């Protein structure tokens, strides 16, 4: 029986990963301080003998060391996430994303276990390309705009992970997530699909920031985890970075219209200027689409869930939550 440590295990992606690992016969230890994760996300796993939940912080070095002993793979998903959360808590976000990763990867190296880093498409910064491949240049925004601190911290996490692989011979894999979505995701920290869905179901205005013409790709969490696990089992993936998501894209205004239609909502769609939603001078990107060539050629990964199917899963989840 393989053993996994999942940091951020009670979060949206983390809880789905824990569920998949347990279902696949792994023994799983999940760490989460529940600052943004929810115990309800993993409560149903507590009855499983091969699952253990530890309420704790990755900043607790001794705790992380204990949990990493005898582990085959460390999945490091614990991080400050979401544009809204990053802007509201910039200092905490930077410390968690950099020093927290340092603690977890050091424990992985000490115990000679594979280290899997959850990174983000944000590292590409202000690059104006339409499709991003893993070796593309990053274009950083000004340090006076706090949203770019997240891109900077995650890029530093990647540099650190690659350095451990090259210098310490640690087995590592880096995933750059492109808008992973699905049931259990919350809209509290800026995630657009759960925010649109809850607004539509409640009959409130569906609030679109900016002009709504910015385009994004939204990948179903189940497809993303399938791709992650294929790569973890692949020797050729070690030491590399992989985009993971879907290439099906939508403008944000189109997304709002789809959510409204699928929920049969009476909500209006309201455009909100960026300066009213975020800090003055907030910057966003027009395009954020992954080039999936590398992950496809390495393990044959192809997302199976369409955007409409994804939206229906999220809508069903929130309808059941409200009962």
C-alpha positions, 0 to 999 in steps of 0.5 A: 500500500503506497502512502501519501501526505497531502498538505492542504488536504481539506481544501477543494483540490486537496480533498478530491485528491485525498478521496481519489487516493483512498479509493485507489488503495493508498494510505493517506495523511492530510494536513490542513489548518482549515484557514481556507479548507473545510473539515466537511470536505474530508469528513466522509473519509474519516471512517476509512482506516487508511485515511488520517486527518491532522489539523495543523499548519505547514509552518510547524516544522516538527509536525510536517517532519513527523507526517512525512516519515515513511511516505512515498509521495508528498503532494504539496497543495497547501497555499494561500490561493484566490485573487481576493484572498491574496489581495486582502492578506498579502504578507500572510500569503507570501510567508505561507507560499514561500516559507511553508513550501521550504518546510515541506520540501525539506521534510520530503528531502529528509525522508527521500520521498517524491515531492509534487508541487501544485503551482499555478498559471499565474506564474506566466504573469502579464505575458500576452500569449494566447496559449502558454507552454511550460518554457514560455517567459514570465512577465512580472507586474509592478511590485506595487500591485499586490496580485503579482506577489502570488505569481512571484511566490509560486515562481519561487516555489518552482525554482526551489523545487527544481533546485532540490531536484538538481542538487539533492536528486529529489524526485519532483514534479510541478503542476501548473493548474489553470482554473481547476473547478468543481464541487466543493470549490468556494467563491469566497476568495475570488473563484469565478464559477462558484461565485456565479453559480451561487449568485444565479441560484439566489437570484442576485446579480451575476457580477462580472469584473471588467468588460467580461471579454477576458478568456479563461479555461475551466478544468474539472477537478476529476480530470485534473487529478487523473492527469496528476496521478498518471504523471506521478506514476510516470518516470519520464515526468520526474524533474519536469513542469506540466501545465494541467487543465483544458484548452476549451475556453470561454469569455467571462461574459459568456460564462455568466450567460451559460450559468444563467441559462443552466440555472434558469435564473432570473438574475441580471448580469452586471459589469463591475469595473476592476477598481470597484472590485479590487484595489486601484490599479488592479491588472488582469490578463486577456488570455489564460489558456494552457498548451497541453502538448507536454502532458499529452505526449508524456502520459496521453492526458486529455480532459474529458469533461466539457464546460457545460458538464462542469457547470452542471456538476457545480450547480447540482452541488450548490443546489444540494448544499442549500437543501 
